[in-house]
């Protein structure tokens, strides 16, 4: 029903506008008391789906990737669609509007999306007020720097977000791989990245001791456009800094073998969806083959079917996330993946 009736209606509108309209509809569904019905329709509850990763217990391995619920507005409502965890953000210390519109584009023949949103969000302090009401959803906090913060001061922005969110998220994701904030990907280079991660690790220990809470797992989100030498550097950094894991991968700036209209293909920004599937899986396999000690891997990129999800997990991912697949395939995708995983156990 989603593909034949709902998606054509949604896709008749501008992509960013319908995203906000969809949020309003999901809120209305909650107000009307439909949350139990949605959970019944889309959730698959089975102990066989549970995963323990980074010391956290996930009720299933399928998460919603960052970028969908940037400001933690609907994390509880979205969990009703069967997700095992929700990642909010990317959040920055100060609110920022992001890049000028139009900045979100559907590439329908490729079942892909190009975005150049630019970390548009209301700021970490607004998001944390909503997270204070969370009682049951496992939430990850994806953090970044403000556009106007120079790279030499970037660590300060990440630390502010880390401090504010520490009590209210279950894990952190350090986003240095978005292609839509000028200069951000330079932070993936070995020296600045090692410095940033060490500062966050120190802050993690400090806040844990001060609040009598467990340290929060910290994962690094990386770009799919890194070459093998850069990936080897990333692996070494993860191991030397004793970081908890990697999210592979963010969106790509590559535009090879796309079927969509050239005017769309040439839009600047990060590409997500089916064209990213193979590359993100390649990155996961490379990491698994070359790491010297085990750390967590969350696989994301091009998951549009249960088979895509299984491929990521078989490549070595401990958990997976969807975003563009959720848009194109609908909420039934989460249920289909979890049912497929149960059949495989």
Secondary structure, DSSP 8 states (H G I E B T S, - for coil): -IIIIIHHHHTTS-HHHHHHHHHHHHHHHHHTT-HHHHHHHH----GGG-EEETTEEESSSEEE-TTSSTTSSSHHHHHTTT-SEEEEEEE-SS-B--S-S--EEEEGGGTEEEE---S-BS-HHHHHHHHTT-SS--EEEEE---TTS-GGGHHHHHHHHHHHHTTT-SEEEEE---TTSTTGGGGGSHHHHHHHHHHHHHHHHHHHHHHT----EEEEEE-TT--HHHHHHHHHHHHHHT--EEEE---B---TT--S-HHHHTS-SEEEEGGGHHHHHHHHHHHHHH-SS--EEEEES---SHHHHHHHHHHT-SEEEESHHHHHH-THHHHHHHHHHHHH-
